Amino acid sequence: MMSTYLKAGVVGLGGVAPMHTMALEALGISIVAVCDKDEGKAKVAAEKFGAVAFTDYREMLARGGFDILHICLPHFLHAPVAMDALRAGYHVLCEKPLATTLEDAQRMNEVAQQTGRHLSVIFQNRYNPGSLLVKETLASGALGAIHGGWFRVNWYRGESYYTCSDWRGRKATEGGGVLINQSIHTFDLMNFFLGAPTRVDATIANRAHPQIEVEDVAEGVIFYNTPHGTEIPVSFHVNTYHPYDAPVQLEIIGEHGRATITGDEAEVIIGDTRHTAKADADAQAQFGIKHYWGVSHAKQIAAFYEAIKKGTTPDLTGEDALVTQRLVEGIYASFESMQK
């Protein structure tokens, strides 16, 4: 259990907030302030955690009493709330995506640099045992020269998913569709494994959700540079009209073998050797709400607080998140260029 001298505030008490609050409780970190525009939600959460309830985040920032603000708000609110919090002297841990646009994401990082506060975004799948196995394998060079890869995110989001929240399915408030929301974790994982992409060629469409104005499918190829200066392709297909939430699939193919992730599990095959990493069953039982979110929120939150406590830079920064934000924006730009 971590020391409780760092205290937390949480703004936004919707569906993803419990992933933060359960992790904070398990880590022994006091939640001293909660905020939601729904006063009833705020009061219920405040009573549960022994916190002060707010319906205006500005009042919560002014009242203070905490060190780190957890942002669990709709996408379009991430940038303004984060920048206000950073300027008020708080560190910020924001749910994905960092922002709805690259410009806003860059501004958030600029404010973090100006204020000397730390900014991070939740990309918890980097902390999964399977992801760490693949990362370590690539770092060791055991796969040899990398030839390419692919990934798929085939999930289902019905009409009610979009109609239950007025900000979903709109470019201005969600920032996009399947790219910036459901599949951004997997784009981030590939960047985590292979570095910053060099270019992308992709198409997007809305094929099965006439009630929304954003994409429900994207497909294309991302190019990465290898340490030897060669360019490798990674193909992808992501959609939200699959009949169910299928396990995410990702594969990287090398000269000597391949590394595969299916859901939370990984398999690395090199010649006649096979290494595997299973899902964290204990963490799933304790924290799991939706299987496709994984169970590594607690691991990332713990790492962030430990870095703040030690006065070091978190291992996943807002600058790191910009790499994935640029990729998503690049896919949108690639499609728009073909429409002209």
SULZIZI-V658494 format. One record per residue. N is the residue number from 1. RES is the residue in one letter. PSI is psi in whole degrees, -180 to 180 (999 if undefined). Layout:
[[N,RES,PSI] [N,RES,PSI]]
This chain:
[[1,M,137] [2,M,153] [3,S,145] [4,T,14] [5,Y,-23] [6,L,132] [7,K,154] [8,A,149] [9,G,145] [10,V,125] [11,V,125] [12,G,114] [13,L,36] [14,G,-151] [15,G,-36] [16,V,-15] [17,A,-40] [18,P,-27] [19,M,-32] [20,H,-48] [21,T,-39] [22,M,-40] [23,A,-45] [24,L,-43] [25,E,-45] [26,A,-31] [27,L,-5] [28,G,25] [29,I,126] [30,S,130] [31,I,109] [32,V,-10] [33,A,136] [34,V,149] [35,C,136] [36,D,146] [37,K,-22] [38,D,106] [39,E,-36] [40,G,-45] [41,K,-44] [42,A,-43] [43,K,-41] [44,V,-46] [45,A,-40] [46,A,-41] [47,E,-40] [48,K,-42] [49,F,-2] [50,G,38] [51,A,173] [52,V,135] [53,A,140] [54,F,152] [55,T,-6] [56,D,118] [57,Y,-27] [58,R,-39] [59,E,-37] [60,M,-42] [61,L,-39] [62,A,-37] [63,R,-41] [64,G,-149] [65,G,0] [66,F,169] [67,D,-33] [68,I,131] [69,L,127] [70,H,122] [71,I,113] [72,C,42] [73,L,168] [74,P,153] [75,H,-43] [76,F,-13] [77,L,-10] [78,H,-52] [79,A,-54] [80,P,-40] [81,V,-42] [82,A,-45] [83,M,-38] [84,D,-41] [85,A,-43] [86,L,-44] [87,R,-27] [88,A,-2] [89,G,10] [90,Y,149] [91,H,154] [92,V,129] [93,L,112] [94,C,139] [95,E,157] [96,K,156] [97,P,167] [98,L,-43] [99,A,177] [100,T,-16] [101,T,156] [102,L,-38] [103,E,-45] [104,D,-39] [105,A,-39] [106,Q,-40] [107,R,-39] [108,M,-43] [109,N,-37] [110,E,-42] [111,V,-40] [112,A,-43] [113,Q,-41] [114,Q,-35] [115,T,-13] [116,G,17] [117,R,158] [118,H,138] [119,L,130] [120,S,162] [121,V,147] [122,I,108] [123,F,68] [124,Q,-21] [125,N,-16] [126,R,-22] [127,Y,-1] [128,N,146] [129,P,-40] [130,G,-41] [131,S,-40] [132,L,-35] [133,L,-45] [134,V,-43] [135,K,-46] [136,E,-37] [137,T,-44] [138,L,-42] [139,A,-31] [140,S,-19] [141,G,8] [142,A,-26] [143,L,-11] [144,G,-158] [145,A,133] [146,I,129] [147,H,-25] [148,G,-166] [149,G,-175] [150,W,161] [151,F,156] [152,R,138] [153,V,102] [154,N,101] [155,W,176] [156,Y,130] [157,R,114] [158,G,180] [159,E,-38] [160,S,-28] [161,Y,-39] [162,Y,-34] [163,T,-19] [164,C,-13] [165,S,126] [166,D,-11] [167,W,-17] [168,R,150] [169,G,8] [170,R,134] [171,K,-41] [172,A,-30] [173,T,-32] [174,E,-24] [175,G,-10] [176,G,-160] [177,G,-118] [178,V,-29] [179,L,-54] [180,I,-12] [181,N,-82] [182,Q,-38] [183,S,1] [184,I,-30] [185,H,-38] [186,T,-36] [187,F,-41] [188,D,-39] [189,L,-43] [190,M,-37] [191,N,-38] [192,F,-39] [193,F,-41] [194,L,-6] [195,G,-166] [196,A,132] [197,P,156] [198,T,-35] [199,R,167] [200,V,147] [201,D,116] [202,A,163] [203,T,152] [204,I,160] [205,A,165] [206,N,106] [207,R,-19] [208,A,7] [209,H,75] [210,P,-16] [211,Q,-4] [212,I,163] [213,E,8] [214,V,174] [215,E,145] [216,D,5] [217,V,145] [218,A,143] [219,E,148] [220,G,-158] [221,V,135] [222,I,139] [223,F,136] [224,Y,149] [225,N,141] [226,T,166] [227,P,-21] [228,H,3] [229,G,1] [230,T,157] [231,E,133] [232,I,148] [233,P,143] [234,V,115] [235,S,156] [236,F,153] [237,H,123] [238,V,139] [239,N,166] [240,T,30] [241,Y,17] [242,H,153] [243,P,-21] [244,Y,173] [245,D,88] [246,A,152] [247,P,137] [248,V,138] [249,Q,136] [250,L,139] [251,E,140] [252,I,127] [253,I,128] [254,G,178] [255,E,-35] [256,H,-2] [257,G,-158] [258,R,155] [259,A,128] [260,T,137] [261,I,131] [262,T,111] [263,G,-125] [264,D,2] [265,E,150] [266,A,152] [267,E,130] [268,V,123] [269,I,120] [270,I,109] [271,G,-123] [272,D,3] [273,T,148] [274,R,128] [275,H,141] [276,T,158] [277,A,126] [278,K,165] [279,A,153] [280,D,92] [281,A,-40] [282,D,-43] [283,A,-36] [284,Q,-43] [285,A,-35] [286,Q,-40] [287,F,-19] [288,G,128] [289,I,-51] [290,K,124] [291,H,-31] [292,Y,-9] [293,W,-17] [294,G,-173] [295,V,23] [296,S,10] [297,H,-46] [298,A,-38] [299,K,-43] [300,Q,-41] [301,I,-43] [302,A,-42] [303,A,-38] [304,F,-47] [305,Y,-37] [306,E,-40] [307,A,-43] [308,I,-43] [309,K,-39] [310,K,-11] [311,G,26] [312,T,169] [313,T,131] [314,P,151] [315,D,-7] [316,L,105] [317,T,172] [318,G,-32] [319,E,-40] [320,D,-41] [321,A,-27] [322,L,-31] [323,V,-45] [324,T,-36] [325,Q,-40] [326,R,-38] [327,L,-47] [328,V,-46] [329,E,-35] [330,G,-35] [331,I,-44] [332,Y,-43] [333,A,-37] [334,S,-44] [335,F,-45] [336,E,-34] [337,S,-30] [338,M,-17] [339,Q,-9] [340,K,999]]
